[in-house]
Amino acid sequence: MSGTIRKIALIAGFPCAIDLINYVNNLDADLIIGLGDVECPQYIKSEFYGILGEMEDVSVLKYLRKNNKYFTKLSNISSDFSSEVVVTHYPPKGSITGKIFGVTIGSEDIMNKVKKHQPLLLFHAHSSIRGEFELGKTKIVSIGNLINGHYVEYYVNEMRYEFKEV
């Protein structure tokens, strides 16, 4: 990752649709992090790193690893719970922010890590809604899906975020 990172666009649920590819390529962000289900990262021209969801095929994993684009940590944000801001694909089990077609979903493993590490912010994908939930000192944020027009901008130095729409 090169240069100063001030604003990160967090995306998920990104199919290979030309209109969404063009939109993402024109985002005003220093970095884009995919929180899973980003099916064609090779078409993103901006600086991009990602984690996996369950919708990608093996070629996405190969692309991320081969190009050193698999996201683990930058500044105060990580995917391994080693920082005060965390990104995951799955929501923690029991969070109201994890819903798909009205069914509440979540990962017990993620919930256990939230309780153990208590990050200040946890951004997650794998939800058809976007929203917020507080668990102790952790604010859990569902970024929604880009296919539904939703993503989040995270401002690194200010540790704040904004819900955005396409």
Disulfide bonds with the S-S distance in Angstrom:
Cys16-Cys40 2.44
